[in-house]
Structures are given as structure tokens and as C-alpha cells.
Amino acid sequence: MGIVLECWFKPNLQKYTHATFKGVKVMITKRRPTHPGLVFNEDVLKPLGITITEASKHLGVSRKTLSELVNGRAALSPDMAIRIGKATDTTPESWLQMQGKLDLWIAGQREYKINALKAA
């Protein structure tokens, strides 16, 4: 048995997304998850008083690349997750998990017309 994603609209026009795995239905959050770049900016850079320019030099990326990330205009790449993880003594997986949740939420905002796979 695989994972089945179901998307539909309720009468109040709010979209709900559920994932079903082995018969257990789990709702995927209605609230947009926070972009990992915004988390990096608010929880790391601002408290330390580090500018985007300073942080970009420390991380070995261009200022433009980091600016796009912290302003939520670019997705977090595995490479950037490793750089941020090393710089903050956190795991790259934790940063990628934030991006994954956001990506799944964005994809879940679309309406899919897909029938569940069944054995032939």
C-alpha cells in the first residue's frame, strides 16, 4: 500500500490536503511553513548582528544568492543546507526538512485529479 494524496475544497473554500499512508489519514498543514531562508535571517543573522554581505562571505556564496534565500525568493539547496549547517553547528537535514515542508505545502495548494493505484 502506498501513499495517496487527496486534495479538495471544503464548502468554505479553504483547501485542505490530506495524505493517507497505510490507511492513516494525516492532514498537511493549512498554514504556509516558514521559508528556511527567513528562519536563517531571523534566528541566526539578526540576533548575531551579521549582515547578509558578511554572512555570504563567511558561507562562500555571493551576496545575491544569500539575499534571495533570506528574502524567500530562492529555495534552499542541499549545498546551502550544508554550508548553513556547518556555520551554525546544526544539521543540513534540519534545514532541508524546512524546505521540504514548504515545497510539499506549495504542491498541496494545487488541485489534483488522480485516482489511487490499485493492484491489477
Order of alpha helices (4+ residues) and beta strands (2+ residues): beta-beta-beta-alpha-alpha-alpha-alpha-alpha
